[in-house]
Amino acid sequence: MQKNDIKIKEITSFDDIIVLMTAQSSKLKEKSQETEWQRHIARRIPVYAGTVMVFFLACLLMTTTKALPLEQVGNLLSELSKLLTSGFGFIILILLYALIHGVYIYKTYTGYKWLKHSLSLGLKLITALLFLWIISFENKSASLFTGIMLFGTATFSAMLADRTLGYTRRNERYDFFSKRAEAIATKYISLKAMPNSSFSEQHLNECLAFFEQIYLSKYNDTVTDSFYLLSQIEKKVAG
């Protein structure tokens, strides 16, 4: 039986708590690593898509405020498209992408980190390809509005999904309680080594409180995330 599968039905000593907390720490750490990619995607999409959205918004703002006419903005997008899609520009982009990806692989020592960095680089590539496709439109007004709508939708959809489905909350909860269980195990290993320490009901209650906090935190996060939209609507109505 694996260490993180150990179940103790009766806690009567420091050793029982140490074994239980060590197993829980390992189990929660594994769950944290398993959900890291969800958190990573939910937090990276708004960064990448939001950056491109701001670019298109800035271009639209320049045309609406007459800082630059639409024709000049269109020329700017056309020149940028030609530069990035030309043979030299495309080769530079590929080499830069390969270099960044290679550095990530070189510095990554665990599978879940490699997956996380690969997902990040994949999102960057998708964002760049969509950007190049949109600025290549002949109708530059369509380019601006398509860019704002596409990347704006991706940005706010990812933020809303993370907030209502709780990807970040879940991952951070696993990570927090994994470290807390590890700290508790360390505490009782130290107490066990002290000559005058003895197991008491207080230690048992502390152990039970740990599991109660896990369940309570999970319940509160689930309720908060599930009713996020409803709470925002109620705030708007009340305000």
C-alpha positions in Angstrom: 0.0 0.0 0.0 1.3 3.4 -0.9 2.1 5.9 1.8 -0.6 8.4 0.9 -3.2 5.6 0.9 -2.7 4.9 4.6 -5.8 5.1 6.7 -5.8 5.2 10.5 -9.0 4.4 12.3 -7.6 5.1 15.7 -5.2 7.8 16.8 -3.5 7.0 20.1 0.1 8.4 19.7 2.4 10.8 18.1 3.4 8.2 15.6 -0.2 7.8 14.3 -0.5 11.6 13.7 2.9 11.7 12.0 2.0 8.9 9.7 -1.5 10.4 8.9 -0.2 13.9 8.3 2.7 12.7 6.2 0.3 10.7 4.0 -2.1 13.6 3.8 0.6 16.0 2.8 1.8 13.7 0.0 -1.8 13.1 -1.2 -2.6 16.8 -1.3 0.6 17.7 -3.0 -0.2 15.2 -5.8 -3.6 16.8 -6.2 -2.0 20.2 -6.3 0.3 19.1 -9.1 -2.6 17.4 -11.0 -4.6 20.6 -10.9 -1.7 23.0 -11.6 -2.3 22.9 -15.4 -5.9 24.1 -15.0 -4.8 27.0 -12.8 -2.0 27.8 -15.2 -4.2 27.9 -18.3 -6.9 30.0 -16.5 -4.3 32.5 -15.4 -2.3 32.7 -18.6 -5.1 33.1 -21.2 -6.1 36.5 -19.7 -2.4 37.6 -19.8 -1.7 36.6 -23.4 -5.2 37.3 -24.9 -5.6 40.5 -22.8 -2.3 41.9 -24.1 -3.4 41.5 -27.7 -6.8 42.9 -26.9 -5.2 46.0 -25.5 -3.2 46.4 -28.7 -6.3 46.4 -30.8 -8.2 48.7 -28.4 -5.3 51.1 -28.6 -5.5 51.0 -32.4 -9.2 51.6 -32.3 -8.8 54.4 -29.8 -6.3 56.2 -32.1 -8.8 56.0 -35.0 -11.8 57.2 -32.9 -9.8 60.1 -31.4 -8.4 61.1 -34.8 -4.9 60.7 -33.5 -4.3 58.5 -36.5 -6.7 58.0 -39.4 -7.9 54.4 -40.1 -5.8 54.4 -43.3 -2.5 54.9 -41.3 -3.5 52.4 -38.7 -4.2 50.0 -41.5 -0.9 50.6 -43.1 0.8 50.0 -39.7 -1.0 46.7 -39.4 -0.1 45.8 -43.0 3.6 46.5 -42.5 3.6 44.6 -39.2 1.9 41.6 -41.0 4.4 41.7 -43.8 7.4 41.9 -41.4 6.2 39.0 -39.2 5.1 36.7 -42.1 8.1 37.4 -44.3 10.7 34.6 -44.6 13.2 36.4 -42.3 10.6 37.4 -39.8 9.0 34.0 -39.7 12.4 32.3 -39.2 13.2 34.7 -36.3 9.8 33.9 -34.7 10.4 30.1 -35.0 13.9 30.4 -33.7 12.8 32.5 -30.8 10.0 30.1 -29.9 12.3 27.1 -30.1 14.9 28.9 -28.0 12.4 29.7 -25.2 10.9 26.2 -25.3 14.4 24.7 -25.1 15.3 26.8 -22.1 12.1 25.7 -20.4 12.8 22.1 -21.1 16.4 22.4 -19.9 15.3 24.1 -16.6 12.4 21.7 -15.9 13.1 18.6 -13.8 9.6 17.3 -13.1 6.9 16.1 -15.5 4.1 18.4 -14.2 6.4 21.5 -14.6 7.3 20.4 -18.1 3.6 20.1 -18.9 2.9 23.6 -17.4 5.6 25.3 -19.4 4.6 23.4 -22.6 1.0 24.6 -22.1 2.2 28.2 -21.6 4.3 28.1 -24.8 1.4 26.5 -26.7 -0.9 29.3 -25.6 1.6 31.8 -26.8 1.9 30.2 -30.2 -1.9 30.0 -30.6 -2.2 33.7 -29.6 0.6 34.7 -32.0 -0.9 32.8 -34.9 -4.4 34.3 -34.3 -2.8 37.7 -34.1 -1.0 37.3 -37.4 -4.2 36.0 -39.1 -6.3 38.9 -37.9 -3.9 41.7 -38.9 -3.6 40.1 -42.4 -7.2 41.1 -43.1 -7.6 43.5 -46.0 -10.4 45.2 -44.3 -8.6 46.8 -41.3 -11.8 47.8 -39.6 -12.7 44.2 -39.5 -9.3 43.4 -38.2 -9.7 45.8 -35.2 -13.2 44.6 -34.3 -12.4 40.9 -34.8 -9.3 41.3 -32.7 -11.2 43.0 -29.9 -14.1 40.6 -29.9 -12.0 37.4 -30.2 -9.3 38.2 -27.7 -11.7 40.1 -25.4 -14.0 37.1 -25.3 -11.1 34.7 -24.6 -9.8 37.0 -21.8 -13.1 37.5 -19.9 -14.3 33.9 -20.5 -11.1 32.5 -18.9 -11.5 34.9 -16.0 -15.1 34.0 -15.5 -14.5 30.3 -15.8 -11.7 30.5 -13.2 -13.9 32.5 -10.9 -17.0 30.3 -11.2 -15.3 26.9 -11.5 -12.6 27.6 -8.9 -9.5 26.3 -10.7 -7.1 28.7 -8.9 -8.9 28.3 -5.5 -8.8 24.5 -5.7 -5.1 24.3 -6.6 -4.1 26.8 -3.9 -6.2 25.0 -1.3 -4.4 21.7 -2.1 -1.0 23.4 -1.9 -1.8 25.3 1.3 -3.1 22.3 3.2 -0.3 20.1 1.9 2.3 22.4 3.4 0.2 22.7 6.6 0.0 18.9 7.0 3.8 18.7 6.5 4.3 21.4 9.2 2.1 19.5 11.6 4.0 16.2 11.0 7.2 18.1 11.6 5.8 19.5 14.8 4.9 16.1 16.2 8.2 14.5 15.1 9.8 17.2 17.3 7.4 16.7 20.2 8.1 12.9 20.0 11.8 13.6 20.4 11.3 15.6 23.5 11.8 13.5 26.6 9.0 15.1 28.7 6.2 15.3 26.1 3.3 13.0 26.1 0.3 12.4 23.9 -2.9 14.1 25.1 -6.5 15.0 23.9 -5.2 18.4 22.9 -3.1 16.9 20.2 -6.0 14.7 19.0 -8.2 17.8 18.7 -5.6 19.6 16.7 -5.4 16.8 14.2 -9.2 16.7 13.9 -9.4 20.5 13.5 -7.0 20.1 10.5 -9.5 17.9 8.7 -12.4 20.0 9.7 -10.7 23.1 8.2 -10.1 21.2 4.9 -13.7 20.2 4.5 -14.9 23.7 5.6 -12.6 25.4 3.2 -13.7 23.2 0.3 -17.4 23.8 1.1 -17.0 27.6 1.4 -15.0 27.8 -1.9 -17.6 25.6 -3.7 -20.5 27.7 -2.5 -18.7 31.0 -3.2 -17.7 29.9 -6.8 -21.0 28.3 -7.6 -23.0 31.4 -6.7 -20.5 34.0 -7.9 -22.6 35.3 -10.8 -25.7 35.4 -8.7 -23.9 37.4 -6.0 -22.6 39.9 -8.5 -26.1 40.4 -9.9 -27.5 40.9 -6.4 -24.8 43.5 -5.7 -25.6 45.4 -8.9 -29.3 45.3 -8.1 -28.7 46.4 -4.5 -26.4 49.1 -5.6 
